[in-house]
């Protein structure tokens, strides 16, 4: 099914309706105006201004170093570009985990200063107070369970989560808790497909997967991975729709050569 044209603007309610109608939800990351303009124009339902900007835009090894100010900068750039998509902004590491008042202040800053439509937080019962406070302020919250990259040093690895029964049961409980608290959707990252299916069938809010199989309500990928701008990253769940790294390298090499040989600019390219 192609992108639905009936949603002139995608909202939190639109996503819940999509799940009820069996329409899959498309979600991609974007971090700047130009890319967001393209992603929105192509019909993507949700744009995630992810803390993955720490990796793909700033070159950090993990998502941990990115700051709230930097997330607001990226989110503001994206919001200026969009006409249709719902814009969800990650709350970065350290802005919500230990203090629910700090979480609320962080979420309010994102909404006021960037114009984003919702925030996303990683975790379950351990951050329920932060989620409650943000929701009570009228700010929509998307949850995130499974592999939670902000906790990478706790787990020590990016391998598949919730393969053991105890962790799987806890994930299901956390998903139900997030729904009860009032989250409008949930991202499940890098968990067994059978478990993701069980979660999607057990809650009414949309479940969006990344490395969580096809039996969920939608999919999300990092844009730079999907279009092949990054080329070192090869997880099983990633489908590359372009090989932009190679194409851009070739184009730039040709430009360098044309400048060196005075092939560029030619007589038609000057005044």
WOCOR-V522973 format. One record per residue. SS is DSSP state (H for helix, E for strand, - for the rest). PSI is psi in whole degrees, -180 to 180 (* if undefined). Layout:
ss = (SS	SS)
psi = (PSI	PSI)
//
This chain:
ss = (-	-	-	-	-	-	-	-	-	-	-	H	H	H	H	H	H	H	H	H	H	-	-	-	E	E	E	E	E	-	-	-	H	H	H	H	H	H	H	H	H	-	-	-	-	E	E	E	E	-	-	-	H	H	H	H	-	-	-	-	-	-	-	-	-	-	-	H	H	H	H	H	H	H	H	H	H	H	H	-	-	-	-	-	-	E	E	E	E	E	-	-	-	-	-	-	-	-	-	H	H	H	H	H	H	H	H	H	H	H	H	H	H	H	-	-	-	E	E	E	-	-	-	-	H	H	H	H	H	H	H	H	H	H	H	H	-	-	-	-	E	E	E	E	E	E	-	-	H	H	H	H	H	H	H	-	-	-	-	-	E	-	-	-	H	H	H	H	H	H	H	H	H	H	H	H	H	H	H	H	H	-	-	-	E	E	E	E	E	-	E	-	H	H	H	H	H	H	H	H	H	H	-	-	-	E	E	E	E	E	-	-	-	-	-	-	-	E	E	E	E	-	H	H	H	H	-	-	-	-	-	-	-	-	-	-	-	-	-	-	-	-	-	H	H	H	H	H	H	H	H	H	H	H	H	H	H	H	H	H	-	-	-	-	-	-	H	H	H	-	-)
psi = (130	172	132	129	-8	-18	97	-36	127	130	175	-43	-36	-43	-41	-38	-41	-44	-44	-29	-6	17	124	147	129	135	134	159	157	151	-4	165	-50	-47	-41	-37	-43	-47	-46	-44	-26	-8	15	138	-43	131	123	117	90	154	-2	-12	-30	-37	-58	-26	-33	-12	15	156	-33	177	-7	-37	-21	141	168	-43	-41	-40	-39	-41	-50	-44	-41	-42	-41	-46	-36	-17	-20	148	-29	-43	154	130	117	134	129	134	124	164	134	-2	-1	-12	-39	-15	113	-29	-40	-39	-45	-45	-41	-46	-41	-41	-43	-46	-44	-42	-22	-26	10	164	-18	165	158	136	145	131	170	-119	-27	-17	19	-34	-40	-43	-45	-48	-43	-44	-38	-23	1	16	122	141	131	132	172	116	171	-130	119	100	-27	-17	23	-35	-21	-45	-28	-1	157	21	170	136	165	35	-28	149	-43	-45	-36	-43	-39	-38	-42	-43	-43	-39	-44	-37	-45	-39	-46	-38	-30	10	144	-14	170	131	132	120	126	62	164	140	-37	-38	-42	-40	-44	-42	-47	-34	-17	-8	156	-21	154	140	121	126	151	107	34	22	-178	-2	31	-175	-6	178	150	142	160	125	-46	-29	-44	-36	5	25	-38	143	-5	-16	120	53	156	-34	-11	124	123	121	-13	167	66	-27	-49	-43	-42	-39	-44	-47	-44	-38	-39	-40	-48	-46	-44	-36	-46	-35	6	23	-24	131	155	-176	-29	-9	24	168	*)
//
